[in-house]
Amino acid sequence: MVVGWVLTCEVAFWVLLAAGLAFRYVLRMPRTSLALLLCEPLLEVVLFAVTAIDLRNGAEPDWRHGLAAVYIGFTVGLGPATVRWADARVAHRFAGGPPPAKPPRYGTARAVHEWKVAGRWILASLVALALLQSAVWYVGDDGDTGSLRAWQIRMLWVIGINVVIAGSYTLFPKRER
């Protein structure tokens, strides 16, 4: 059940994003567009509620509940950047907007860009870690929380990998030829 809700929320995210951008640039209805885009966080609230209800009703915590927490975390951390990314491309393609900015390729500017990207991934992982820990506390000592703990370890790996990548651009900046 929880995996179905995760998939539904993912599909709904892209449908709301496409509809919001269509209302903004094709139908020229910016307020309706904004309303649709502001509905996206409601998807995470619904998924959170469904997951909590599933656990409250006695479901044994497993990888599905961890996946829901990670999905919510990643949507919180990466969702706004995804919306901005899509908006810039749709504005350029259909509304005569400027071409989307490309990330810097060299030096300090590239390192700063990589730290911003890493910051979004770290935020996503921290939100997921907090939700996973909340689920562990919610289940309590009576349930097997090993799968939730495994997801927490994965989120720590995501943080570590992003720090290493961003740090490598800081310590070994790519130089222009």
N, C-alpha and C positions, 0 to 999 in steps of 0.2 A: 504494500500500500504506500509506504513512504517513498519508495523509488518512483512510483507512478506520479506522486505529487512533485518530486524533484523534476522529473521530465516535463510535467505540465507547467511548472513554474518557469523552466528554461524556455519552452516554446512560447509561453505567454510573454516572457521578457522580450523576445524578438518580435512578436506580433505587436505588442504595445509600442516598441521602438519604431517599427516600420510605420505603424498607424500614426504615431506622433509626428514623425518626420513628413509623412504624406500630408497630414493636416497643416503642417507648418509651411511646406514648400510648394505643394501641388494645389491644395485647396485654399491657401492663404488665410488660415484660421489659427493664428498663433496662440490664442487663449485655449482653444480646444486641444491644440498640440501640447501645451504645457500641462493641462489637466490629465491627458493620457500619460505623459511622461512621469508625472507625479504619482500616478497609480502604481508604477513599478515597485516602489518599496512595499506596497501592500502585499505583493506576492510573497515576499520574505516573511511578513507577519503571518500570513496564512500558513506557509510551510512550517514556521516555528510552532504555531498553534497545533497543527496536525501532528507534528512530531511529539510535542509534549502530551497531547491527548493519547497518542498511541502508547507512550511509555506509562502514562497514568493508568491506562486500561490493562496494564500487566504485561505488555510486550517485553520480551527479553531484549535488552539493548544489544544491537549488533552493528555491522558495518553500514547498514541502511540509515540508521539514526546518525551515525558519524558523517555519512555522505551528506545528509541534510544540513548538518551544522557547517560542514565545509562549504557547501553550496551557498549558504546564507553569507558566510564570511567572505567568500570570493565575490559575491554579488555586491556586498557593501564596499569592499576594497577596490574592485576593478570595474564595477558597474558605471560609475560616473565617467571614468576615462573612456569606457566603451561607447557611452552615449555621445561624448564630445567627439570621439573619433568618427563615428557614423555621421554625426551632424555636419562635421567639416566636409566630408566627402559628398554627402547629399547636397549641401549648399553649393559646393563647387560644380557638381554635375548638373543639377537641375535649377539652380537659382542664380547662376552667374557669380557665385562667390569666388574668393581667391583660392588658388590651389592649396591643399592642405600642407602645412609646414612639415618638412622632413626633419628627422632628428639630426642634431649635429653629428659630424663624423669624427672629429678630431679633438684632442686636447682636453682642457678643463671643461669646456662646454659639454663634451660627450660624457665626461665623468659625472657632471651634475645631472644630466639627463638620465644616466643609468641609476643614480641614487634616487631620483624621483620615481622611476619605474620600480626599483626595489622597495621604496617606501610604500607604494600601493600594494605590492605583494606581501610585504611584512604586515601592513594593516589588515589585509584579508586574512592572513594566517593568525594574527592576534585575535581577531574577532572570532574566527573558528575555534581557536584554543579556549577562549572564554566561554563560548557556547558549549563546547565539549566538556569543559570542567563543570559548567552548570548542570549538564546532563548527568555527569558522574555524581554530583551532590544530590540531584533530584532522585536518582535511582537509589542512592544510599548503599549501605553495606550489604543489603540483601541480594542485590543483583550482580551479575557478572559484567563488569565494566571494562574488561580487557580489550574489546574491540574499539571502545571509545578512546582508551589510552593509546592504542595503536595509531589511531588517527592523530592524536596529539603529537606523537613522535614524528609522524609524517609532516605535520605543520612546522615542527622545529627544523626538519630538514629543508623545507621550503624557505624558511627564514635564513638558514645557514647558506644555502646555495645562492640566494639573492645577495647576501652580504659579500660572499666571495666574488660574485660576478661584478658587482658595483665597485668593490674594493680593488679588483684587478684593473679596472679602468682608471682608478685613482692612482694606484702605484705604478702602473705601466701604461701611461696614456698613449693612445695611437697617434702617431705623428703624421702630418701631411707630407707626402713625397715631394 
